[in-house]
């Protein structure tokens, strides 16, 4: 159980940073090749969480760039960036230089697939969107349809990694939140039916402003981080009773 707590705590700390960047629409500059190699080395050799967070933060511009490809899919750009950021987090955690690919290349596929999985799952895609509707253009300026994208990505989908937020255990941890905070996170991250809702959709359902939904989401994540940090410290004290 403690392994899950540590993993979840790390993921939530990353998510807290990403929410702040996305809400402010301000992303750090990409790392230089030397800096990226340094942080990759720290992560691969020592599982340095700070190094992993740096790799995630400084690749957020890549997420924003890929999200633009789907700007005609009927989704809010900030929500697509938020969803793509989950793919980026997965990419950094699972990336290996032994495969010969660059981090940006591997991350781009993970980000793309995360957004596609979201689009497949949304009610808009299932009930309203036509597969031949254009959703963007490729590098040559040609229109891309949902049908094109779904057809060409089937064999290229990156192997799924275990989600840091294991639903059953997470639901127990959500007890530290208020009823509204819990509901916002459940809707926002698909903890109820696997379908992630946008901030706009949640705001409409709860009859509150989108900015208020954003504040609730941020506060809920902060409370979860605090609760998990307290649990982790308690576990560490038990491991070292004489300290």
CORURDA-V910246 format. One record per backbone hydrogen bond with DSSP energy under -0.5 kcal/mol. NH is the residue of the N-H (numbers start at 1). CO is the residue of the C=O. E is the energy in kcal/mol with one decimal. If there is no record, write none. Layout:
[[NH & CO & E] [NH & CO & E]]
This chain:
[[5 & 1 & -2.1] [6 & 2 & -2.6] [7 & 3 & -2.2] [8 & 4 & -3.0] [9 & 5 & -2.8] [10 & 6 & -2.2] [11 & 7 & -2.3] [12 & 8 & -2.7] [13 & 9 & -2.1] [14 & 10 & -1.9] [15 & 11 & -2.6] [16 & 12 & -2.6] [17 & 13 & -1.6] [18 & 14 & -2.4] [19 & 15 & -2.6] [20 & 16 & -1.6] [21 & 17 & -2.3] [22 & 18 & -2.9] [23 & 19 & -2.6] [24 & 20 & -1.6] [25 & 21 & -0.7] [25 & 22 & -0.7] [26 & 21 & -1.8] [36 & 32 & -2.8] [37 & 33 & -2.3] [38 & 34 & -2.0] [39 & 35 & -2.5] [40 & 36 & -2.6] [41 & 37 & -2.1] [42 & 38 & -2.1] [43 & 39 & -2.3] [44 & 40 & -3.0] [45 & 41 & -2.3] [46 & 42 & -1.7] [47 & 43 & -1.6] [48 & 42 & -1.2] [49 & 47 & -0.7] [52 & 48 & -2.1] [53 & 49 & -2.5] [54 & 50 & -1.9] [55 & 51 & -2.0] [56 & 52 & -2.1] [57 & 53 & -3.0] [58 & 54 & -2.3] [59 & 56 & -1.6] [60 & 57 & -1.3] [62 & 59 & -0.7] [63 & 59 & -1.1] [64 & 60 & -2.2] [65 & 61 & -2.2] [66 & 62 & -2.4] [67 & 63 & -2.7] [68 & 64 & -1.2] [69 & 66 & -1.4] [70 & 67 & -1.6] [71 & 68 & -1.7] [72 & 135 & -1.2] [73 & 70 & -2.1] [80 & 76 & -2.1] [81 & 77 & -2.2] [82 & 78 & -2.2] [83 & 79 & -2.5] [84 & 80 & -2.9] [85 & 81 & -1.9] [86 & 82 & -0.8] [86 & 83 & -0.8] [87 & 83 & -1.1] [88 & 84 & -1.9] [89 & 85 & -2.4] [90 & 86 & -2.0] [91 & 87 & -2.3] [92 & 88 & -2.5] [93 & 89 & -1.8] [94 & 90 & -1.8] [95 & 91 & -1.4] [99 & 96 & -1.5] [100 & 97 & -1.5] [106 & 102 & -2.2] [107 & 103 & -3.3] [108 & 104 & -2.2] [109 & 105 & -1.4] [110 & 106 & -1.8] [111 & 107 & -3.0] [112 & 108 & -2.5] [113 & 109 & -2.5] [114 & 110 & -2.2] [115 & 111 & -2.1] [116 & 112 & -2.3] [117 & 113 & -2.6] [118 & 114 & -1.7] [119 & 115 & -2.5] [120 & 116 & -2.5] [121 & 117 & -1.6] [122 & 118 & -1.7] [126 & 122 & -2.1] [127 & 123 & -2.9] [128 & 123 & -0.6] [128 & 124 & -1.7] [129 & 124 & -3.0] [133 & 130 & -2.1] [135 & 144 & -3.4] [136 & 144 & -0.9] [138 & 142 & -2.6] [141 & 138 & -2.0] [144 & 136 & -3.2] [146 & 133 & -1.1] [147 & 131 & -2.8] [149 & 145 & -2.1] [150 & 146 & -2.8] [151 & 147 & -2.1] [152 & 148 & -1.9] [153 & 149 & -1.2] [154 & 150 & -0.6] [157 & 153 & -0.9] [166 & 164 & -1.3] [167 & 165 & -0.5] [170 & 166 & -2.7] [171 & 167 & -2.3] [172 & 168 & -0.8] [173 & 169 & -1.4] [174 & 170 & -1.7] [175 & 172 & -1.3] [176 & 173 & -1.6] [177 & 174 & -1.9] [182 & 178 & -2.6] [183 & 179 & -2.0] [184 & 180 & -2.5] [185 & 181 & -2.1] [186 & 182 & -2.4] [187 & 183 & -2.5] [188 & 184 & -2.8] [189 & 185 & -2.3] [190 & 187 & -0.8] [191 & 186 & -2.1] [192 & 186 & -0.8] [194 & 190 & -1.2] [196 & 194 & -0.6] [197 & 187 & -2.7] [202 & 198 & -2.4] [203 & 199 & -2.5] [204 & 200 & -2.0] [205 & 201 & -2.3] [206 & 202 & -2.7] [207 & 203 & -1.0] [208 & 203 & -2.1] [213 & 209 & -1.7] [214 & 210 & -2.2] [215 & 211 & -1.9] [216 & 212 & -2.5] [217 & 213 & -2.7] [218 & 214 & -2.3] [219 & 215 & -2.5] [220 & 216 & -2.7] [221 & 217 & -2.2] [222 & 218 & -2.1] [223 & 219 & -2.2] [224 & 220 & -2.2] [225 & 221 & -2.6] [226 & 222 & -2.4] [227 & 223 & -2.4] [228 & 224 & -2.6] [229 & 225 & -2.6] [230 & 226 & -2.1] [231 & 227 & -2.0] [232 & 228 & -2.6] [233 & 229 & -2.5] [234 & 230 & -2.1] [235 & 231 & -2.1] [236 & 232 & -2.5] [237 & 233 & -2.3] [238 & 234 & -1.7] [239 & 235 & -1.6] [240 & 236 & -1.4] [243 & 240 & -1.8]]
